[in-house]
């Protein structure tokens, strides 16, 4: 990824935090760990390793990953990016 946005570059090199992900997606962080909670990357599929990641609950016409939030939590995901409560 190439960027000239210093805020985005700083967020990527410092690691992903809940606050950074919230700001980058136009959302807000509502977690017990606060905006400084860090994850080691992102995941979209609970069939693989999600430990330490931000699980992104993708939703489409044939699949809704919101149905797998419990599996992501149980697999060790530290954050979840969701489009509904």
Buried (B, 14 or more C-beta within 10 A) or exposed (E): EEEEEEEBEEBBEEEBBBBBBBBBEEEEBEBEEEBEBBBEEBBBEBEEEBEBBBBBBBEEEEEEBBEBBEBBBEBEBBBBBBEEE
